Amino acid sequence: MSFKPKIAVIRQLALGDVILTTPIVKQIFADYSGQCDIDVVTLKPEVFKHNPMVANILMANEPINFVGTYDKIINLDLAYEKYPKIHILEAYALYSHGSIQQIEDKKIDLYSGLEDQVSALKIINEKIQDDYLVIHMRRDTWPSRNLKPEVWKSIVDTLLAQTKLKIVQIGSSSEIAFDHDPRLVNLLGQLSLAELKEIISHSKLFFGIDSGTLHVASSTDTPIICLFTSAHHTLRMPLQRGPGAIFVPVAPRIGCYGCQSSFEPPITGVVCPMGDPFSPPCRDLFDMEDIIRAVQATHLHLA
């Protein structure tokens, strides 16, 4: 009987950070030619639903016996927080393989079951009923990522003016959505992670801010426009997507853009040194002309 090593990969939170561990899991599986059992320990189990490379999904808030159970344990909690000047996946690779050069396929993997695909198509056919883009207007615990509702409304109105697409608003039920135009569709709080991936994969564009949903979109080849503030886009951008997959970052017009990498690690939050910690100036300094140019770069400029 052949020996199959047991490996535990740990990353508890947050959603986007857990999603970014999927290339690490994929490389470990490849390292052993599939002859291994990989358990993931997380508080976001939906990330690994249907993942054929994962043997077990263990909840990080439940007792787990690591002693004598695993041949290798890769703990990615606080991994990128300790290396704020490099891409998240590069930081993970330092812990798992010693170098990002050892990660052959850097594309994010999220898997959908047949039921997720059918459910998403039903939503598209019954609730959207037209070509559409997806937007995520996040509310977050990090003030730099909490754009004011009036800023988001300006962005939505710009997208309405610049395209002929319906705008599908996604996120949790506590996040932002608007209803002032018939082309706006509110799906807040209505989608599982797998359904969200399918909805984005069938859309013409994903528009969002640095968040977990950016990395969901990164698992597709859908064009992406993403706003960044305290984290520089080069440290969060999708890696190794399909040929021709478009990614357009938009930065605020402020000199301290990407300040997060300048703080003392480990970095688990950002307090703005330039103004009100609860109302950092970067979040209010996105220029609509930059948004328009980003839309034009995706070739969706129809108006």
Secondary structure, DSSP 8 states (H G I E B T S, - for coil): -----EEEEE----HHHHHTTHHHHHHHHHHTTT-SEEEEEES-GGGGTT-TT-SEEEETTS----TTT-SEEEE-TTTGGG-TTS-HHHHHHHHHTSSGGG-S---------HHHHHHHHHHIIIII-S-EEEEE----SSGGG---HHHHHHHHHHHHHH--SEEEEES-TTS----SSTTEEE-TT---HHHHHHHHHTSS-EEEESSHHHHHHHTS-S-EEEE-SSS-GGGTS--S-STT--EEEE--S-TTTTGGGGS-SS-S----SSS-TTS-GGGG---HHHHHHHHHHTT----
